[in-house]
Amino acid sequence: QRRVAITPGTVKRFIFEFFNYYGSCFYIAFVKGNFAGTPYNYTRIFGIRLDTCGPGGCLGELAENLAIIFLGKQIMNNFQELLIPMMKSWWSRRKSNQYQVSY
């Protein structure tokens, strides 16, 4: 039986990464285009008109955003799992060959 301690740092990191990755998706899905107003009566904040979706809606932009997030995470995980150990192995072999004494 193995117990995993959840530290405050772990919780903070999870919350930070969650909002960092998925905050834009929530914005596109639930906020963007919903509060923009109507033509000739747009909602403005500090004189800037709120962002709106295209004529086809926000679904395409949301799908694009999710694809970028998921593919980017997959590529970074592959990099961490494959290339970093290969680089460490290469570096250790390079260092060991550098200090070999030949007679």
C-alpha positions as YAML, in Angstrom:
chain: A
units: angstrom
residues:
- id: 1
  name: GLN
  ca: [0.00, 0.00, 0.00]
- id: 2
  name: ARG
  ca: [1.46, 3.29, -1.11]
- id: 3
  name: ARG
  ca: [0.21, 6.69, 0.03]
- id: 4
  name: VAL
  ca: [0.77, 9.81, -1.98]
- id: 5
  name: ALA
  ca: [0.90, 13.07, -0.10]
- id: 6
  name: ILE
  ca: [-0.86, 15.98, -1.78]
- id: 7
  name: THR
  ca: [1.11, 19.06, -0.84]
- id: 8
  name: PRO
  ca: [-0.04, 22.67, -1.27]
- id: 9
  name: GLY
  ca: [2.58, 23.06, -4.02]
- id: 10
  name: THR
  ca: [1.02, 20.18, -5.94]
- id: 11
  name: VAL
  ca: [-2.43, 21.73, -5.70]
- id: 12
  name: LYS
  ca: [-1.12, 25.15, -6.79]
- id: 13
  name: ARG
  ca: [0.69, 23.62, -9.75]
- id: 14
  name: PHE
  ca: [-2.42, 21.68, -10.81]
- id: 15
  name: ILE
  ca: [-4.62, 24.78, -10.62]
- id: 16
  name: PHE
  ca: [-2.05, 26.88, -12.49]
- id: 17
  name: GLU
  ca: [-1.59, 24.32, -15.28]
- id: 18
  name: PHE
  ca: [-5.34, 23.72, -15.57]
- id: 19
  name: PHE
  ca: [-6.13, 27.40, -16.08]
- id: 20
  name: ASN
  ca: [-3.06, 27.89, -18.24]
- id: 21
  name: TYR
  ca: [-4.05, 25.08, -20.62]
- id: 22
  name: TYR
  ca: [-7.84, 25.25, -20.56]
- id: 23
  name: GLY
  ca: [-8.65, 28.88, -19.68]
- id: 24
  name: SER
  ca: [-8.70, 29.89, -23.33]
- id: 25
  name: CYS
  ca: [-11.07, 27.00, -24.13]
- id: 26
  name: PHE
  ca: [-13.52, 28.12, -21.46]
- id: 27
  name: TYR
  ca: [-13.28, 31.68, -22.77]
- id: 28
  name: ILE
  ca: [-14.01, 30.61, -26.35]
- id: 29
  name: ALA
  ca: [-16.81, 28.23, -25.35]
- id: 30
  name: PHE
  ca: [-18.68, 30.31, -22.78]
- id: 31
  name: VAL
  ca: [-17.66, 33.98, -22.94]
- id: 32
  name: LYS
  ca: [-16.54, 34.92, -26.45]
- id: 33
  name: GLY
  ca: [-19.45, 36.13, -28.51]
- id: 34
  name: ASN
  ca: [-22.04, 35.84, -25.73]
- id: 35
  name: PHE
  ca: [-21.67, 39.39, -24.43]
- id: 36
  name: ALA
  ca: [-20.76, 41.24, -27.61]
- id: 37
  name: GLY
  ca: [-24.12, 42.94, -28.16]
- id: 38
  name: THR
  ca: [-25.87, 43.58, -31.46]
- id: 39
  name: PRO
  ca: [-24.88, 45.62, -34.51]
- id: 40
  name: TYR
  ca: [-24.93, 49.37, -33.77]
- id: 41
  name: ASN
  ca: [-25.19, 48.51, -30.06]
- id: 42
  name: TYR
  ca: [-21.98, 46.61, -29.29]
- id: 43
  name: THR
  ca: [-20.83, 46.16, -25.72]
- id: 44
  name: ARG
  ca: [-17.64, 48.06, -25.04]
- id: 45
  name: ILE
  ca: [-15.25, 47.97, -22.11]
- id: 46
  name: PHE
  ca: [-12.89, 50.96, -21.83]
- id: 47
  name: GLY
  ca: [-13.91, 51.90, -25.37]
- id: 48
  name: ILE
  ca: [-12.85, 48.53, -26.81]
- id: 49
  name: ARG
  ca: [-15.49, 46.35, -28.45]
- id: 50
  name: LEU
  ca: [-15.70, 42.83, -27.02]
- id: 51
  name: ASP
  ca: [-14.50, 39.93, -29.12]
- id: 52
  name: THR
  ca: [-17.02, 38.05, -31.26]
- id: 53
  name: CYS
  ca: [-17.12, 34.75, -33.08]
- id: 54
  name: GLY
  ca: [-17.09, 34.43, -36.84]
- id: 55
  name: PRO
  ca: [-20.24, 33.84, -38.89]
- id: 56
  name: GLY
  ca: [-19.96, 30.08, -38.37]
- id: 57
  name: GLY
  ca: [-19.72, 30.34, -34.60]
- id: 58
  name: CYS
  ca: [-16.93, 29.54, -32.21]
- id: 59
  name: LEU
  ca: [-16.87, 25.76, -32.60]
- id: 60
  name: GLY
  ca: [-14.14, 25.77, -35.24]
- id: 61
  name: GLU
  ca: [-11.94, 28.03, -33.17]
- id: 62
  name: LEU
  ca: [-12.56, 25.88, -30.09]
- id: 63
  name: ALA
  ca: [-11.64, 22.71, -31.99]
- id: 64
  name: GLU
  ca: [-8.48, 24.37, -33.29]
- id: 65
  name: ASN
  ca: [-7.52, 25.50, -29.80]
- id: 66
  name: LEU
  ca: [-8.09, 22.03, -28.32]
- id: 67
  name: ALA
  ca: [-6.08, 20.39, -31.11]
- id: 68
  name: ILE
  ca: [-3.16, 22.74, -30.46]
- id: 69
  name: ILE
  ca: [-3.28, 22.04, -26.73]
- id: 70
  name: PHE
  ca: [-3.54, 18.26, -27.04]
- id: 71
  name: LEU
  ca: [-0.98, 17.90, -29.82]
- id: 72
  name: GLY
  ca: [1.40, 20.28, -28.06]
- id: 73
  name: LYS
  ca: [1.14, 18.34, -24.82]
- id: 74
  name: GLN
  ca: [1.69, 15.05, -26.68]
- id: 75
  name: ILE
  ca: [4.78, 16.36, -28.46]
- id: 76
  name: MET
  ca: [6.22, 17.72, -25.21]
- id: 77
  name: ASN
  ca: [5.58, 14.41, -23.41]
- id: 78
  name: ASN
  ca: [7.28, 12.51, -26.24]
- id: 79
  name: PHE
  ca: [10.21, 14.90, -26.04]
- id: 80
  name: GLN
  ca: [10.51, 14.36, -22.29]
- id: 81
  name: GLU
  ca: [10.19, 10.58, -22.48]
- id: 82
  name: LEU
  ca: [12.40, 9.93, -25.51]
- id: 83
  name: LEU
  ca: [14.83, 12.70, -26.32]
- id: 84
  name: ILE
  ca: [15.90, 13.76, -22.85]
- id: 85
  name: PRO
  ca: [17.05, 10.24, -21.80]
- id: 86
  name: MET
  ca: [18.79, 9.85, -25.17]
- id: 87
  name: MET
  ca: [20.60, 13.15, -24.65]
- id: 88
  name: LYS
  ca: [21.61, 12.17, -21.10]
- id: 89
  name: SER
  ca: [22.93, 8.83, -22.33]
- id: 90
  name: TRP
  ca: [24.86, 10.51, -25.14]
- id: 91
  name: TRP
  ca: [26.30, 13.06, -22.73]
- id: 92
  name: SER
  ca: [27.42, 10.43, -20.21]
- id: 93
  name: ARG
  ca: [29.06, 8.35, -23.00]
- id: 94
  name: ARG
  ca: [30.77, 11.47, -24.28]
- id: 95
  name: LYS
  ca: [32.10, 12.34, -20.84]
- id: 96
  name: SER
  ca: [33.30, 8.78, -20.19]
- id: 97
  name: ASN
  ca: [35.11, 8.65, -23.57]
- id: 98
  name: GLN
  ca: [36.70, 12.02, -22.88]
- id: 99
  name: TYR
  ca: [38.41, 10.83, -19.69]
- id: 100
  name: GLN
  ca: [39.58, 7.41, -20.86]
- id: 101
  name: VAL
  ca: [43.29, 6.90, -20.61]
- id: 102
  name: SER
  ca: [44.82, 4.92, -23.48]
- id: 103
  name: TYR
  ca: [48.10, 3.02, -23.02]
...
